[in-house]
Amino acid sequence: MEFIEKTVESAPIDVTEEQKAIIRSRAAELDADPSIGLTWDELRARLAARRA
């Protein structure tokens, strides 16, 4: 979650406090249960399937 915190704070676009709170909340959920996330390979496969 530390990486996400740093990324949100240094984003080259404007991120509202509400958006930051949502991102932090989702990151906390992922930290609590890593099984809800996707690997890069799973994400790539899903994106490729959408393009097909």
Backbone torsions as a table, in degrees:
resi	resn	phi	psi	omega
1	MET	NA	-25.4	178.9
2	GLU	-60.1	-40.6	178.1
3	PHE	-60.4	-43.9	-179.7
4	ILE	-63.9	-42.5	178.2
5	GLU	-57.2	-48.5	-179.2
6	LYS	-64.3	-39.5	-179.2
7	THR	-65.1	-43.6	-179.9
8	VAL	-63.4	-43.4	-176.9
9	GLU	-69.0	-28.6	-177.3
10	SER	-107.2	18.2	-178.6
11	ALA	-60.1	135.9	179.8
12	PRO	-75.7	1.0	177.0
13	ILE	-117.8	162.2	177.7
14	ASP	-74.7	125.7	176.8
15	VAL	-120.5	123.1	-178.2
16	THR	-72.3	163.6	177.1
17	GLU	-62.0	-36.6	177.5
18	GLU	-62.9	-43.4	178.5
19	GLN	-64.7	-40.7	177.7
20	LYS	-61.1	-40.6	179.5
21	ALA	-64.1	-39.9	178.0
22	ILE	-64.6	-44.8	179.4
23	ILE	-61.6	-45.3	179.5
24	ARG	-63.5	-39.6	179.1
25	SER	-63.4	-44.8	179.7
26	ARG	-66.8	-37.0	177.5
27	ALA	-65.2	-39.2	178.2
28	ALA	-65.1	-39.4	176.8
29	GLU	-61.4	-41.7	179.3
30	LEU	-66.9	-40.3	176.9
31	ASP	-61.4	-39.0	-178.1
32	ALA	-72.2	-32.1	-178.0
33	ASP	-144.4	83.9	-177.4
34	PRO	-59.0	-19.0	-178.5
35	SER	-68.5	-13.9	179.5
36	ILE	-81.1	-9.9	-178.9
37	GLY	-89.3	174.3	177.2
38	LEU	-117.2	148.9	170.3
39	THR	-78.7	166.0	177.3
40	TRP	-59.8	-39.9	179.8
41	ASP	-62.8	-41.8	178.2
42	GLU	-64.6	-41.7	179.2
43	LEU	-64.1	-46.0	178.4
44	ARG	-59.0	-42.3	179.9
45	ALA	-63.0	-42.9	178.8
46	ARG	-63.9	-42.7	179.2
47	LEU	-65.8	-40.3	178.6
48	ALA	-63.7	-38.8	179.5
49	ALA	-64.9	-35.2	179.0
50	ARG	-68.7	-32.3	-177.9
51	ARG	-78.4	-20.6	-176.0
52	ALA	-76.7	NA	NA
